[in-house]
Amino acid sequence: MGRRKNPSKPTAEMKARAREWRRFRFDNMLSQNTLSDVIGISRRTINNIEAGIEVNPHKRTLDAFSALQAVYEREGKPCGKPKRKHDTIQKQGEF
């Protein structure tokens, strides 16, 4: 038997988690497949979390996501921070 899904409207906590996961993925240019491989969960679980369907993800899923966020922060990757346009554009002639 699988994890319980929420048949009604998503709660504020579920919406916040969905925004956090989507923002992390988009800011770090990760697909759901890539994120699922890194964390070690199914792409469907990530899809359900981002859609606000997953009511109670496993603690190890949340811990793995938090650990990945920490790694990205340590390495100076965006991890949910807004990108500045001039940071991504190289001046002509610079390599």
Gaussian input, Z-matrix of N, CA and C with variables (Angstrom, degrees):
# hf/3-21g

backbone

0 1
 N
 C     1     B1
 C     2     B2     1     A1
 N     3     B3     2     A2     1     D1
 C     4     B4     3     A3     2     D2
 C     5     B5     4     A4     3     D3
 N     6     B6     5     A5     4     D4
 C     7     B7     6     A6     5     D5
 C     8     B8     7     A7     6     D6
 N     9     B9     8     A8     7     D7
 C    10    B10     9     A9     8     D8
 C    11    B11    10    A10     9     D9
 N    12    B12    11    A11    10    D10
 C    13    B13    12    A12    11    D11
 C    14    B14    13    A13    12    D12
 N    15    B15    14    A14    13    D13
 C    16    B16    15    A15    14    D14
 C    17    B17    16    A16    15    D15
 N    18    B18    17    A17    16    D16
 C    19    B19    18    A18    17    D17
 C    20    B20    19    A19    18    D18
 N    21    B21    20    A20    19    D19
 C    22    B22    21    A21    20    D20
 C    23    B23    22    A22    21    D21
 N    24    B24    23    A23    22    D22
 C    25    B25    24    A24    23    D23
 C    26    B26    25    A25    24    D24
 N    27    B27    26    A26    25    D25
 C    28    B28    27    A27    26    D26
 C    29    B29    28    A28    27    D27
 N    30    B30    29    A29    28    D28
 C    31    B31    30    A30    29    D29
 C    32    B32    31    A31    30    D30
 N    33    B33    32    A32    31    D31
 C    34    B34    33    A33    32    D32
 C    35    B35    34    A34    33    D33
 N    36    B36    35    A35    34    D34
 C    37    B37    36    A36    35    D35
 C    38    B38    37    A37    36    D36
 N    39    B39    38    A38    37    D37
 C    40    B40    39    A39    38    D38
 C    41    B41    40    A40    39    D39
 N    42    B42    41    A41    40    D40
 C    43    B43    42    A42    41    D41
 C    44    B44    43    A43    42    D42
 N    45    B45    44    A44    43    D43
 C    46    B46    45    A45    44    D44
 C    47    B47    46    A46    45    D45
 N    48    B48    47    A47    46    D46
 C    49    B49    48    A48    47    D47
 C    50    B50    49    A49    48    D48
 N    51    B51    50    A50    49    D49
 C    52    B52    51    A51    50    D50
 C    53    B53    52    A52    51    D51
 N    54    B54    53    A53    52    D52
 C    55    B55    54    A54    53    D53
 C    56    B56    55    A55    54    D54
 N    57    B57    56    A56    55    D55
 C    58    B58    57    A57    56    D56
 C    59    B59    58    A58    57    D57
 N    60    B60    59    A59    58    D58
 C    61    B61    60    A60    59    D59
 C    62    B62    61    A61    60    D60
 N    63    B63    62    A62    61    D61
 C    64    B64    63    A63    62    D62
 C    65    B65    64    A64    63    D63
 N    66    B66    65    A65    64    D64
 C    67    B67    66    A66    65    D65
 C    68    B68    67    A67    66    D66
 N    69    B69    68    A68    67    D67
 C    70    B70    69    A69    68    D68
 C    71    B71    70    A70    69    D69
 N    72    B72    71    A71    70    D70
 C    73    B73    72    A72    71    D71
 C    74    B74    73    A73    72    D72
 N    75    B75    74    A74    73    D73
 C    76    B76    75    A75    74    D74
 C    77    B77    76    A76    75    D75
 N    78    B78    77    A77    76    D76
 C    79    B79    78    A78    77    D77
 C    80    B80    79    A79    78    D78
 N    81    B81    80    A80    79    D79
 C    82    B82    81    A81    80    D80
 C    83    B83    82    A82    81    D81
 N    84    B84    83    A83    82    D82
 C    85    B85    84    A84    83    D83
 C    86    B86    85    A85    84    D84
 N    87    B87    86    A86    85    D85
 C    88    B88    87    A87    86    D86
 C    89    B89    88    A88    87    D87
 N    90    B90    89    A89    88    D88
 C    91    B91    90    A90    89    D89
 C    92    B92    91    A91    90    D90
 N    93    B93    92    A92    91    D91
 C    94    B94    93    A93    92    D92
 C    95    B95    94    A94    93    D93
 N    96    B96    95    A95    94    D94
 C    97    B97    96    A96    95    D95
 C    98    B98    97    A97    96    D96
 N    99    B99    98    A98    97    D97
 C   100   B100    99    A99    98    D98
 C   101   B101   100   A100    99    D99
 N   102   B102   101   A101   100   D100
 C   103   B103   102   A102   101   D101
 C   104   B104   103   A103   102   D102
 N   105   B105   104   A104   103   D103
 C   106   B106   105   A105   104   D104
 C   107   B107   106   A106   105   D105
 N   108   B108   107   A107   106   D106
 C   109   B109   108   A108   107   D107
 C   110   B110   109   A109   108   D108
 N   111   B111   110   A110   109   D109
 C   112   B112   111   A111   110   D110
 C   113   B113   112   A112   111   D111
 N   114   B114   113   A113   112   D112
 C   115   B115   114   A114   113   D113
 C   116   B116   115   A115   114   D114
 N   117   B117   116   A116   115   D115
 C   118   B118   117   A117   116   D116
 C   119   B119   118   A118   117   D117
 N   120   B120   119   A119   118   D118
 C   121   B121   120   A120   119   D119
 C   122   B122   121   A121   120   D120
 N   123   B123   122   A122   121   D121
 C   124   B124   123   A123   122   D122
 C   125   B125   124   A124   123   D123
 N   126   B126   125   A125   124   D124
 C   127   B127   126   A126   125   D125
 C   128   B128   127   A127   126   D126
 N   129   B129   128   A128   127   D127
 C   130   B130   129   A129   128   D128
 C   131   B131   130   A130   129   D129
 N   132   B132   131   A131   130   D130
 C   133   B133   132   A132   131   D131
 C   134   B134   133   A133   132   D132
 N   135   B135   134   A134   133   D133
 C   136   B136   135   A135   134   D134
 C   137   B137   136   A136   135   D135
 N   138   B138   137   A137   136   D136
 C   139   B139   138   A138   137   D137
 C   140   B140   139   A139   138   D138
 N   141   B141   140   A140   139   D139
 C   142   B142   141   A141   140   D140
 C   143   B143   142   A142   141   D141
 N   144   B144   143   A143   142   D142
 C   145   B145   144   A144   143   D143
 C   146   B146   145   A145   144   D144
 N   147   B147   146   A146   145   D145
 C   148   B148   147   A147   146   D146
 C   149   B149   148   A148   147   D147
 N   150   B150   149   A149   148   D148
 C   151   B151   150   A150   149   D149
 C   152   B152   151   A151   150   D150
 N   153   B153   152   A152   151   D151
 C   154   B154   153   A153   152   D152
 C   155   B155   154   A154   153   D153
 N   156   B156   155   A155   154   D154
 C   157   B157   156   A156   155   D155
 C   158   B158   157   A157   156   D156
 N   159   B159   158   A158   157   D157
 C   160   B160   159   A159   158   D158
 C   161   B161   160   A160   159   D159
 N   162   B162   161   A161   160   D160
 C   163   B163   162   A162   161   D161
 C   164   B164   163   A163   162   D162
 N   165   B165   164   A164   163   D163
 C   166   B166   165   A165   164   D164
 C   167   B167   166   A166   165   D165
 N   168   B168   167   A167   166   D166
 C   169   B169   168   A168   167   D167
 C   170   B170   169   A169   168   D168
 N   171   B171   170   A170   169   D169
 C   172   B172   171   A171   170   D170
 C   173   B173   172   A172   171   D171
 N   174   B174   173   A173   172   D172
 C   175   B175   174   A174   173   D173
 C   176   B176   175   A175   174   D174
 N   177   B177   176   A176   175   D175
 C   178   B178   177   A177   176   D176
 C   179   B179   178   A178   177   D177
 N   180   B180   179   A179   178   D178
 C   181   B181   180   A180   179   D179
 C   182   B182   181   A181   180   D180
 N   183   B183   182   A182   181   D181
 C   184   B184   183   A183   182   D182
 C   185   B185   184   A184   183   D183
 N   186   B186   185   A185   184   D184
 C   187   B187   186   A186   185   D185
 C   188   B188   187   A187   186   D186
 N   189   B189   188   A188   187   D187
 C   190   B190   189   A189   188   D188
 C   191   B191   190   A190   189   D189
 N   192   B192   191   A191   190   D190
 C   193   B193   192   A192   191   D191
 C   194   B194   193   A193   192   D192
 N   195   B195   194   A194   193   D193
 C   196   B196   195   A195   194   D194
 C   197   B197   196   A196   195   D195
 N   198   B198   197   A197   196   D196
 C   199   B199   198   A198   197   D197
 C   200   B200   199   A199   198   D198
 N   201   B201   200   A200   199   D199
 C   202   B202   201   A201   200   D200
 C   203   B203   202   A202   201   D201
 N   204   B204   203   A203   202   D202
 C   205   B205   204   A204   203   D203
 C   206   B206   205   A205   204   D204
 N   207   B207   206   A206   205   D205
 C   208   B208   207   A207   206   D206
 C   209   B209   208   A208   207   D207
 N   210   B210   209   A209   208   D208
 C   211   B211   210   A210   209   D209
 C   212   B212   211   A211   210   D210
 N   213   B213   212   A212   211   D211
 C   214   B214   213   A213   212   D212
 C   215   B215   214   A214   213   D213
 N   216   B216   215   A215   214   D214
 C   217   B217   216   A216   215   D215
 C   218   B218   217   A217   216   D216
 N   219   B219   218   A218   217   D217
 C   220   B220   219   A219   218   D218
 C   221   B221   220   A220   219   D219
 N   222   B222   221   A221   220   D220
 C   223   B223   222   A222   221   D221
 C   224   B224   223   A223   222   D222
 N   225   B225   224   A224   223   D223
 C   226   B226   225   A225   224   D224
 C   227   B227   226   A226   225   D225
 N   228   B228   227   A227   226   D226
 C   229   B229   228   A228   227   D227
 C   230   B230   229   A229   228   D228
 N   231   B231   230   A230   229   D229
 C   232   B232   231   A231   230   D230
 C   233   B233   232   A232   231   D231
 N   234   B234   233   A233   232   D232
 C   235   B235   234   A234   233   D233
 C   236   B236   235   A235   234   D234
 N   237   B237   236   A236   235   D235
 C   238   B238   237   A237   236   D236
 C   239   B239   238   A238   237   D237
 N   240   B240   239   A239   238   D238
 C   241   B241   240   A240   239   D239
 C   242   B242   241   A241   240   D240
 N   243   B243   242   A242   241   D241
 C   244   B244   243   A243   242   D242
 C   245   B245   244   A244   243   D243
 N   246   B246   245   A245   244   D244
 C   247   B247   246   A246   245   D245
 C   248   B248   247   A247   246   D246
 N   249   B249   248   A248   247   D247
 C   250   B250   249   A249   248   D248
 C   251   B251   250   A250   249   D249
 N   252   B252   251   A251   250   D250
 C   253   B253   252   A252   251   D251
 C   254   B254   253   A253   252   D252
 N   255   B255   254   A254   253   D253
 C   256   B256   255   A255   254   D254
 C   257   B257   256   A256   255   D255
 N   258   B258   257   A257   256   D256
 C   259   B259   258   A258   257   D257
 C   260   B260   259   A259   258   D258
 N   261   B261   260   A260   259   D259
 C   262   B262   261   A261   260   D260
 C   263   B263   262   A262   261   D261
 N   264   B264   263   A263   262   D262
 C   265   B265   264   A264   263   D263
 C   266   B266   265   A265   264   D264
 N   267   B267   266   A266   265   D265
 C   268   B268   267   A267   266   D266
 C   269   B269   268   A268   267   D267
 N   270   B270   269   A269   268   D268
 C   271   B271   270   A270   269   D269
 C   272   B272   271   A271   270   D270
 N   273   B273   272   A272   271   D271
 C   274   B274   273   A273   272   D272
 C   275   B275   274   A274   273   D273
 N   276   B276   275   A275   274   D274
 C   277   B277   276   A276   275   D275
 C   278   B278   277   A277   276   D276
 N   279   B279   278   A278   277   D277
 C   280   B280   279   A279   278   D278
 C   281   B281   280   A280   279   D279
 N   282   B282   281   A281   280   D280
 C   283   B283   282   A282   281   D281
 C   284   B284   283   A283   282   D282

   B1=1.4437
   B2=1.5236
   B3=1.3356
   B4=1.4562
   B5=1.5147
   B6=1.3101
   B7=1.4584
   B8=1.5198
   B9=1.3198
   B10=1.4587
   B11=1.5173
   B12=1.2890
   B13=1.4557
   B14=1.5229
   B15=1.2949
   B16=1.4556
   B17=1.5255
   B18=1.3238
   B19=1.4551
   B20=1.5309
   B21=1.3263
   B22=1.4546
   B23=1.5270
   B24=1.3230
   B25=1.4590
   B26=1.5301
   B27=1.3474
   B28=1.4713
   B29=1.5316
   B30=1.3235
   B31=1.4641
   B32=1.5212
   B33=1.3230
   B34=1.4662
   B35=1.5326
   B36=1.3292
   B37=1.4712
   B38=1.5303
   B39=1.3171
   B40=1.4654
   B41=1.5266
   B42=1.3370
   B43=1.4623
   B44=1.5247
   B45=1.3301
   B46=1.4689
   B47=1.5239
   B48=1.3444
   B49=1.4649
   B50=1.5268
   B51=1.3358
   B52=1.4693
   B53=1.5193
   B54=1.3383
   B55=1.4690
   B56=1.5209
   B57=1.3318
   B58=1.4668
   B59=1.5319
   B60=1.3158
   B61=1.4767
   B62=1.5222
   B63=1.3418
   B64=1.4739
   B65=1.5204
   B66=1.3401
   B67=1.4612
   B68=1.5268
   B69=1.3196
   B70=1.4644
   B71=1.5199
   B72=1.3260
   B73=1.4646
   B74=1.5251
   B75=1.3280
   B76=1.4576
   B77=1.5234
   B78=1.3214
   B79=1.4690
   B80=1.5222
   B81=1.3101
   B82=1.4661
   B83=1.5211
   B84=1.3331
   B85=1.4611
   B86=1.5288
   B87=1.3196
   B88=1.4602
   B89=1.5253
   B90=1.3035
   B91=1.4633
   B92=1.5257
   B93=1.3054
   B94=1.4604
   B95=1.5276
   B96=1.3306
   B97=1.4677
   B98=1.5241
   B99=1.3325
   B100=1.4634
   B101=1.5227
   B102=1.3240
   B103=1.4616
   B104=1.5220
   B105=1.3131
   B106=1.4727
   B107=1.5294
   B108=1.3241
   B109=1.4669
   B110=1.5232
   B111=1.3159
   B112=1.4698
   B113=1.5248
   B114=1.3267
   B115=1.4565
   B116=1.5297
   B117=1.3225
   B118=1.4559
   B119=1.5192
   B120=1.3354
   B121=1.4592
   B122=1.5237
   B123=1.3086
   B124=1.4604
   B125=1.5269
   B126=1.3345
   B127=1.4578
   B128=1.5290
   B129=1.3025
   B130=1.4587
   B131=1.5284
   B132=1.3303
   B133=1.4623
   B134=1.5255
   B135=1.3287
   B136=1.4683
   B137=1.5258
   B138=1.3132
   B139=1.4572
   B140=1.5284
   B141=1.3377
   B142=1.4676
   B143=1.5230
   B144=1.3204
   B145=1.4688
   B146=1.5262
   B147=1.3311
   B148=1.4615
   B149=1.5276
   B150=1.3219
   B151=1.4614
   B152=1.5290
   B153=1.3302
   B154=1.4555
   B155=1.5160
   B156=1.3299
   B157=1.4611
   B158=1.5239
   B159=1.3139
   B160=1.4713
   B161=1.5261
   B162=1.3252
   B163=1.4566
   B164=1.5180
   B165=1.3042
   B166=1.4514
   B167=1.5222
   B168=1.3491
   B169=1.4620
   B170=1.5263
   B171=1.3156
   B172=1.4640
   B173=1.5294
   B174=1.3181
   B175=1.4619
   B176=1.5214
   B177=1.3190
   B178=1.4694
   B179=1.5300
   B180=1.3309
   B181=1.4656
   B182=1.5154
   B183=1.3225
   B184=1.4662
   B185=1.5280
   B186=1.3298
   B187=1.4669
   B188=1.5293
   B189=1.3286
   B190=1.4654
   B191=1.5273
   B192=1.3250
   B193=1.4612
   B194=1.5250
   B195=1.3225
   B196=1.4720
   B197=1.5231
   B198=1.3342
   B199=1.4643
   B200=1.5219
   B201=1.3329
   B202=1.4606
   B203=1.5211
   B204=1.3206
   B205=1.4624
   B206=1.5284
   B207=1.3224
   B208=1.4633
   B209=1.5255
   B210=1.3203
   B211=1.4667
   B212=1.5279
   B213=1.3237
   B214=1.4589
   B215=1.5264
   B216=1.3156
   B217=1.4645
   B218=1.5227
   B219=1.3417
   B220=1.4709
   B221=1.5177
   B222=1.3158
   B223=1.4533
   B224=1.5223
   B225=1.3195
   B226=1.4510
   B227=1.5164
   B228=1.3156
   B229=1.4621
   B230=1.5203
   B231=1.3267
   B232=1.4645
   B233=1.5193
   B234=1.3322
   B235=1.4694
   B236=1.5258
   B237=1.3137
   B238=1.4561
   B239=1.5066
   B240=1.3147
   B241=1.4548
   B242=1.5235
   B243=1.3270
   B244=1.4566
   B245=1.5338
   B246=1.3059
   B247=1.4592
   B248=1.5207
   B249=1.3071
   B250=1.4522
   B251=1.5158
   B252=1.3142
   B253=1.4513
   B254=1.5184
   B255=1.3180
   B256=1.4604
   B257=1.5345
   B258=1.3256
   B259=1.4686
   B260=1.5207
   B261=1.3304
   B262=1.4521
   B263=1.5159
   B264=1.3142
   B265=1.4673
   B266=1.5231
   B267=1.3049
   B268=1.4686
   B269=1.5117
   B270=1.3194
   B271=1.4504
   B272=1.5169
   B273=1.3064
   B274=1.4441
   B275=1.5250
   B276=1.3222
   B277=1.4660
   B278=1.5219
   B279=1.3418
   B280=1.4595
   B281=1.5255
   B282=1.3125
   B283=1.4668
   B284=1.4796
   A1=108.60
   A2=118.02
   A3=123.03
   A4=112.90
   A5=114.26
   A6=120.84
   A7=109.33
   A8=115.20
   A9=119.13
   A10=110.12
   A11=115.41
   A12=122.24
   A13=107.77
   A14=116.15
   A15=120.87
   A16=109.42
   A17=118.08
   A18=119.92
   A19=112.46
   A20=117.41
   A21=120.28
   A22=110.51
   A23=115.67
   A24=120.97
   A25=111.16
   A26=116.61
   A27=120.37
   A28=111.19
   A29=116.15
   A30=121.11
   A31=109.14
   A32=116.12
   A33=121.28
   A34=110.61
   A35=116.62
   A36=120.61
   A37=110.87
   A38=116.28
   A39=120.52
   A40=110.62
   A41=117.05
   A42=120.89
   A43=110.93
   A44=116.46
   A45=120.31
   A46=110.91
   A47=116.65
   A48=120.54
   A49=109.95
   A50=117.19
   A51=121.43
   A52=110.21
   A53=117.88
   A54=121.18
   A55=111.21
   A56=116.01
   A57=121.01
   A58=110.89
   A59=116.94
   A60=120.60
   A61=110.99
   A62=117.66
   A63=120.54
   A64=110.60
   A65=116.58
   A66=120.92
   A67=110.00
   A68=117.51
   A69=121.74
   A70=110.45
   A71=116.52
   A72=120.22
   A73=111.62
   A74=116.80
   A75=120.12
   A76=111.26
   A77=117.61
   A78=120.90
   A79=112.25
   A80=116.29
   A81=120.44
   A82=112.32
   A83=115.83
   A84=123.18
   A85=112.25
   A86=115.16
   A87=121.34
   A88=109.41
   A89=116.51
   A90=120.37
   A91=108.28
   A92=116.17
   A93=119.38
   A94=110.10
   A95=116.76
   A96=120.11
   A97=111.51
   A98=116.70
   A99=120.42
   A100=110.65
   A101=116.66
   A102=120.32
   A103=110.90
   A104=116.46
   A105=118.93
   A106=110.89
   A107=117.39
   A108=120.25
   A109=111.52
   A110=116.23
   A111=120.59
   A112=111.22
   A113=117.17
   A114=121.19
   A115=111.52
   A116=116.50
   A117=120.04
   A118=113.56
   A119=115.79
   A120=120.67
   A121=107.89
   A122=117.28
   A123=119.81
   A124=111.17
   A125=114.87
   A126=120.58
   A127=109.56
   A128=116.26
   A129=120.58
   A130=111.28
   A131=117.16
   A132=120.40
   A133=110.06
   A134=116.70
   A135=119.96
   A136=109.76
   A137=116.51
   A138=120.73
   A139=110.73
   A140=117.14
   A141=121.10
   A142=111.73
   A143=117.82
   A144=121.01
   A145=109.47
   A146=116.88
   A147=120.37
   A148=112.66
   A149=116.67
   A150=120.75
   A151=111.68
   A152=116.93
   A153=120.44
   A154=112.50
   A155=116.91
   A156=121.32
   A157=110.90
   A158=116.13
   A159=121.53
   A160=108.72
   A161=116.64
   A162=121.87
   A163=111.68
   A164=116.18
   A165=121.99
   A166=111.10
   A167=118.28
   A168=117.70
   A169=110.00
   A170=116.48
   A171=120.73
   A172=109.92
   A173=115.54
   A174=120.52
   A175=110.53
   A176=117.68
   A177=119.75
   A178=111.32
   A179=117.28
   A180=120.71
   A181=109.85
   A182=116.50
   A183=120.72
   A184=111.02
   A185=117.02
   A186=121.04
   A187=111.13
   A188=116.65
   A189=120.60
   A190=110.32
   A191=117.18
   A192=120.68
   A193=110.51
   A194=117.40
   A195=121.36
   A196=111.25
   A197=116.68
   A198=120.70
   A199=110.70
   A200=117.17
   A201=120.74
   A202=110.41
   A203=117.51
   A204=120.98
   A205=110.61
   A206=116.60
   A207=121.05
   A208=111.03
   A209=117.28
   A210=121.05
   A211=109.89
   A212=116.78
   A213=120.05
   A214=111.11
   A215=117.52
   A216=120.61
   A217=111.15
   A218=116.59
   A219=120.88
   A220=111.76
   A221=116.44
   A222=120.66
   A223=112.50
   A224=116.69
   A225=120.49
   A226=114.54
   A227=116.81
   A228=119.83
   A229=108.26
   A230=118.28
   A231=121.38
   A232=115.85
   A233=118.75
   A234=123.88
   A235=113.57
   A236=117.03
   A237=120.15
   A238=114.34
   A239=118.43
   A240=121.01
   A241=108.33
   A242=117.71
   A243=118.73
   A244=110.74
   A245=115.17
   A246=119.96
   A247=108.39
   A248=115.64
   A249=120.01
   A250=107.34
   A251=116.18
   A252=121.42
   A253=111.78
   A254=117.97
   A255=119.82
   A256=112.88
   A257=118.21
   A258=120.67
   A259=112.10
   A260=116.51
   A261=119.31
   A262=113.74
   A263=116.85
   A264=120.69
   A265=109.16
   A266=116.00
   A267=119.98
   A268=109.33
   A269=115.93
   A270=119.75
   A271=108.26
   A272=115.95
   A273=120.11
   A274=109.68
   A275=116.20
   A276=120.96
   A277=113.40
   A278=119.36
   A279=121.41
   A280=109.25
   A281=115.81
   A282=119.89
   A283=110.71
   D1=134.81
   D2=-176.18
   D3=-82.51
   D4=179.31
   D5=177.40
   D6=-67.60
   D7=151.11
   D8=179.27
   D9=-70.20
   D10=139.63
   D11=175.19
   D12=-108.00
   D13=156.66
   D14=-178.82
   D15=-91.93
   D16=112.39
   D17=-179.23
   D18=-75.95
   D19=-17.23
   D20=-178.94
   D21=-100.84
   D22=-163.52
   D23=-177.04
   D24=-67.73
   D25=146.29
   D26=177.12
   D27=-64.63
   D28=144.75
   D29=177.70
   D30=-80.18
   D31=171.55
   D32=178.43
   D33=-61.95
   D34=-37.35
   D35=179.03
   D36=-65.11
   D37=-42.23
   D38=179.94
   D39=-65.73
   D40=-39.67
   D41=178.42
   D42=-65.49
   D43=-41.28
   D44=179.07
   D45=-64.33
   D46=-42.85
   D47=178.26
   D48=-62.74
   D49=-42.35
   D50=179.90
   D51=-61.37
   D52=-44.61
   D53=178.80
   D54=-63.05
   D55=-42.75
   D56=-179.16
   D57=-61.47
   D58=-46.99
   D59=-178.75
   D60=-65.81
   D61=-44.37
   D62=179.67
   D63=-63.61
   D64=-44.99
   D65=-178.98
   D66=-60.61
   D67=-44.74
   D68=178.71
   D69=-59.03
   D70=-47.22
   D71=-178.73
   D72=-63.08
   D73=-47.06
   D74=-177.61
   D75=-66.59
   D76=-43.85
   D77=-178.74
   D78=-64.11
   D79=-29.29
   D80=-178.32
   D81=-105.00
   D82=9.90
   D83=176.81
   D84=51.39
   D85=50.36
   D86=178.06
   D87=-109.12
   D88=139.18
   D89=173.29
   D90=-83.74
   D91=166.50
   D92=175.58
   D93=-62.45
   D94=-36.90
   D95=178.99
   D96=-63.89
   D97=-44.60
   D98=179.91
   D99=-63.98
   D100=-46.58
   D101=179.54
   D102=-61.28
   D103=-40.20
   D104=179.91
   D105=-65.30
   D106=-38.06
   D107=177.81
   D108=-64.99
   D109=-42.20
   D110=-177.84
   D111=-68.34
   D112=-44.15
   D113=-177.75
   D114=-78.32
   D115=-30.00
   D116=179.91
   D117=90.81
   D118=32.00
   D119=176.08
   D120=-127.17
   D121=174.73
   D122=-178.94
   D123=-79.68
   D124=155.21
   D125=176.47
   D126=-64.23
   D127=-33.19
   D128=179.80
   D129=-63.14
   D130=-38.06
   D131=177.66
   D132=-63.57
   D133=-43.69
   D134=178.23
   D135=-62.20
   D136=-43.87
   D137=177.98
   D138=-58.46
   D139=-44.12
   D140=-179.91
   D141=-65.93
   D142=-39.89
   D143=178.62
   D144=-64.31
   D145=-46.11
   D146=-178.56
   D147=-69.25
   D148=-23.26
   D149=177.89
   D150=-88.38
   D151=-6.82
   D152=-179.06
   D153=77.68
   D154=21.10
   D155=-179.58
   D156=-89.89
   D157=-37.71
   D158=-176.19
   D159=-72.92
   D160=114.06
   D161=-176.56
   D162=-75.36
   D163=-49.83
   D164=-173.43
   D165=-135.23
   D166=83.86
   D167=177.74
   D168=-62.95
   D169=152.97
   D170=177.58
   D171=-57.84
   D172=148.25
   D173=178.73
   D174=-59.67
   D175=-37.77
   D176=-179.13
   D177=-67.32
   D178=-28.92
   D179=175.63
   D180=-67.05
   D181=-46.85
   D182=179.31
   D183=-65.71
   D184=-38.78
   D185=178.14
   D186=-64.88
   D187=-41.20
   D188=179.60
   D189=-64.84
   D190=-39.95
   D191=178.11
   D192=-65.63
   D193=-43.66
   D194=178.44
   D195=-62.30
   D196=-40.54
   D197=178.67
   D198=-64.50
   D199=-39.82
   D200=178.46
   D201=-65.36
   D202=-41.84
   D203=176.48
   D204=-58.62
   D205=-43.18
   D206=-179.80
   D207=-62.37
   D208=-40.43
   D209=178.53
   D210=-62.81
   D211=-45.00
   D212=-179.78
   D213=-64.18
   D214=-37.99
   D215=178.26
   D216=-66.38
   D217=-42.24
   D218=178.80
   D219=-62.58
   D220=-37.32
   D221=-177.44
   D222=-85.05
   D223=0.29
   D224=176.82
   D225=77.82
   D226=18.67
   D227=177.03
   D228=-79.85
   D229=160.87
   D230=-172.67
   D231=-52.82
   D232=-51.76
   D233=175.86
   D234=46.52
   D235=53.92
   D236=174.47
   D237=90.47
   D238=-3.29
   D239=177.70
   D240=-89.26
   D241=141.74
   D242=-178.30
   D243=-64.71
   D244=140.32
   D245=177.94
   D246=-85.70
   D247=143.25
   D248=175.40
   D249=-97.72
   D250=136.62
   D251=-174.02
   D252=-56.86
   D253=-42.76
   D254=-175.63
   D255=-71.41
   D256=-14.68
   D257=176.80
   D258=-73.88
   D259=-23.38
   D260=-175.83
   D261=-100.56
   D262=-6.63
   D263=-178.72
   D264=-103.96
   D265=123.54
   D266=176.05
   D267=-88.86
   D268=143.70
   D269=175.61
   D270=-70.91
   D271=148.08
   D272=-178.68
   D273=-61.92
   D274=132.74
   D275=-179.96
   D276=95.71
   D277=-14.13
   D278=178.03
   D279=-93.00
   D280=139.51
   D281=179.23
   D282=-126.83

